[in-house]
Amino acid sequence: MVRCQACWQTSFVVPNSAPDVAWQQIPRTRAYELVINQIENQILAGALKVGDQLPAERDLAAKLGVSRAAVREAMRAMEAQGVVRSGVGFGPDSGTFLTSLPSKALTQFLRLHMALANFPIDDVVETRIMLERWSARLAAKQSSADDLATMRRLLDEMDAERDDIEAFNELDTDFHVAMAEAAHNVLITEMTTAIRHSMRAMVLESFRTHGHWHELSDQLRAQHRAIYEAIAAGDSRRAADEVEEHLRSANASLGWGATG
């Protein structure tokens, strides 16, 4: 038997070497992340807005083709982010609704990362100074009579609670939040609130361990009064300067980082 050499040469193909293709790994996506993505897409498209009620757990799971457990996990994650709130029982408040609580999520985020030392205290203080200078400037220009009354009340309560460190710390926090709210800028208010609330425990501990609490509280109360007076007078430049002086002075007195 004679093999056809020409036929053998045309039928046999030498394979090419493997092509150099830049393959990318396919990310492993959990079912609850797909639920979150679907809700986010509906929000971005304008189909869902604050106050809207999401479908019941069973219905949403059926619509998305996922398990009820995936929907529950997604709701827990979004509630922690301040995007939804859940009400149990019966009536108009039961169910899951879209909400807007960005300071809650920001506070938790900042508090955890500050505890893990991901955000150096100097960076946090400088950010506070930047935000609160702007808050004070805006508050001096556009605070209402109610805004000023709230700040005055908090100052008076701080005077009354001079000896109660924990109560003083809460009022201190409330004063800075009230000043931010008087600026009537939602984003500045939420960021200021989140930063100050995330620092609450650290500030309280620093107050408690300070060797001269009464002197420190006198200093802080005087500085708060100076901030308020500048805002009430409509002096935006002085209000901003008083805030910065207050924050840097408190930072130095409490021994936080190098910023002074």
Helices and strands as residue ranges (DSSP letters): H 5-11, H 31-44, H 57-64, H 68-80, E 84-87, E 95-98, H 102-115, H 121-142, H 145-160, H 165-182, H 186-198, H 200-209, H 213-232, H 236-253
